[in-house]
Amino acid sequence: MAIKPHAHISLVTLGVSDVARSARFYEQLGFVRKFRRAGNDVAFFEAGGIVLACFGVDDLARDAGLPTMAAREGFRGAALAWNCVNENDVDAVVAAAVKAGGTCLKPPQKAFWGGHSGYFADPDGHVWEVAHNPQFPLTPEGTPRLPD
């Protein structure tokens, strides 16, 4: 049984160690910061059809009613994705992320599924895949359209 209204993601919140540093990183990648609040305790960015937020990791855990965890090393079991119109854009986004203070995890290259992709981590280790997938056409706004 489907939940009404339809299932969708409207906002992704990343728990970060330094909101100001994360805000600078995402602004350097071209995300537009909106809805600034006094105190600089959270940063909101327009991110296509959703909102990306950076919030202190301890504050995020407390808000969810969870204990904070010591810093985690390695893969956290999730990745955000940035789909691009072409392979050159993939290369440019990964390079821009590194220039802004991120870490290249996997240089852009031909992917086994027929596209071109690479991975970077933001300053807090959040993993991003950057990909051109010829099987998922993008709208002019950059939203992927999945084939039936």
C-alpha positions as CSV (number, residue, x, y, z in Angstrom):
1,M,0.0,0.0,0.0
2,A,1.5,3.4,-1.0
3,I,1.7,6.2,1.5
4,K,-0.2,9.4,0.5
5,P,1.2,11.8,-0.5
6,H,3.6,9.9,-2.7
7,A,7.0,9.0,-1.3
8,H,9.8,11.4,-2.1
9,I,12.9,12.9,-0.5
10,S,12.6,16.6,0.2
11,L,15.6,17.3,2.4
12,V,18.9,15.6,3.2
13,T,20.7,16.6,6.4
14,L,24.4,15.9,6.8
15,G,25.8,15.8,10.3
16,V,29.0,17.8,10.2
17,S,31.7,18.7,12.6
18,D,32.0,22.4,11.5
19,V,28.9,24.0,9.9
20,A,30.8,27.1,8.7
21,R,33.5,24.9,7.0
22,S,30.9,22.7,5.4
23,A,28.9,25.7,4.2
24,R,32.0,27.1,2.5
25,F,32.7,23.7,0.9
26,Y,29.2,23.4,-0.6
27,E,29.1,27.0,-1.7
28,Q,32.4,26.5,-3.6
29,L,30.7,23.6,-5.4
30,G,28.0,26.0,-6.6
31,F,25.2,25.1,-4.1
32,V,23.2,28.3,-3.3
33,R,22.8,28.9,0.4
34,K,19.3,30.1,1.5
35,F,17.3,30.7,4.7
36,R,20.2,32.0,6.8
37,R,19.5,31.9,10.5
38,A,21.2,33.8,13.3
39,G,23.9,31.7,15.0
40,N,25.1,29.9,11.9
41,D,24.2,26.5,13.5
42,V,22.7,25.1,10.3
43,A,23.2,25.7,6.6
44,F,20.5,25.1,4.0
45,F,21.2,24.9,0.2
46,E,19.0,24.6,-2.9
47,A,19.9,21.3,-4.4
48,G,17.7,20.7,-7.4
49,G,14.4,19.3,-6.3
50,I,15.5,18.9,-2.7
51,V,17.2,20.8,0.0
52,L,20.7,19.9,1.4
53,A,21.3,20.9,5.0
54,C,24.5,20.8,7.1
55,F,23.9,20.6,10.9
56,G,26.2,19.9,13.7
57,V,26.6,16.1,14.1
58,D,26.0,16.2,17.9
59,D,23.0,18.4,17.5
60,L,21.6,16.2,14.8
61,A,22.0,13.1,17.0
62,R,20.4,14.9,19.9
63,D,17.5,16.0,17.7
64,A,16.9,12.5,16.6
65,G,17.0,11.2,20.2
66,L,20.2,9.2,19.5
67,P,23.5,9.0,21.3
68,T,26.4,10.6,19.6
69,M,29.1,8.3,18.2
70,A,32.8,8.7,18.1
71,A,34.2,9.7,14.7
72,R,33.6,6.9,12.2
73,E,36.3,5.9,9.8
74,G,35.5,4.3,6.5
75,F,32.3,3.8,4.6
76,R,29.1,4.8,6.4
77,G,26.7,2.8,4.3
78,A,25.3,5.7,2.2
79,A,26.3,7.9,-0.7
80,L,24.8,11.0,-2.2
81,A,24.8,11.3,-6.0
82,W,25.3,14.1,-8.5
83,N,24.3,13.2,-12.0
84,C,25.9,15.1,-14.9
85,V,24.9,15.7,-18.5
86,N,28.3,14.4,-19.8
87,E,31.6,12.8,-18.9
88,N,33.5,16.1,-18.9
89,D,31.1,17.5,-16.2
90,V,31.8,14.5,-14.0
91,D,35.6,15.2,-14.2
92,A,35.0,18.9,-13.5
93,V,32.8,18.3,-10.4
94,V,35.3,15.9,-8.8
95,A,38.1,18.3,-9.5
96,A,36.1,21.2,-8.0
97,A,35.3,19.1,-4.9
98,V,39.0,18.4,-4.4
99,K,39.9,22.1,-4.9
100,A,37.3,23.1,-2.3
101,G,38.7,20.8,0.3
102,G,37.2,17.4,-0.4
103,T,39.0,14.1,-1.0
104,C,39.0,12.2,-4.3
105,L,38.0,8.6,-3.3
106,K,37.9,7.2,-6.9
107,P,38.9,9.2,-9.9
108,P,36.3,9.5,-12.7
109,Q,36.5,6.6,-15.1
110,K,34.4,4.3,-17.3
111,A,31.9,2.4,-15.1
112,F,31.0,-1.2,-15.5
113,W,27.3,-0.2,-16.0
114,G,28.1,1.8,-19.1
115,G,28.5,5.3,-17.8
116,H,31.3,7.4,-16.3
117,S,31.7,8.0,-12.6
118,G,33.9,9.0,-9.7
119,Y,33.7,9.5,-6.0
120,F,34.7,12.2,-3.6
121,A,34.2,12.8,0.2
122,D,33.3,16.1,1.7
123,P,35.4,17.4,4.6
124,D,33.4,15.3,7.1
125,G,33.7,12.1,5.0
126,H,30.3,12.1,3.4
127,V,30.6,10.2,0.2
128,W,29.4,11.6,-3.1
129,E,29.2,9.7,-6.4
130,V,29.4,11.9,-9.5
131,A,28.2,10.2,-12.6
132,H,27.1,10.5,-16.2
133,N,24.6,7.7,-16.8
134,P,23.4,7.6,-20.5
135,Q,20.5,5.4,-19.4
136,F,19.1,8.1,-17.0
137,P,18.3,11.2,-19.1
138,L,18.3,14.5,-17.2
139,T,15.7,17.2,-17.3
140,P,17.0,20.7,-18.1
141,E,16.9,21.2,-14.3
142,G,19.2,18.2,-13.8
143,T,16.7,15.8,-12.4
144,P,17.2,12.2,-13.6
145,R,14.3,10.5,-15.3
146,L,14.3,6.7,-14.7
147,P,13.2,4.6,-17.6
148,D,10.2,2.3,-17.0
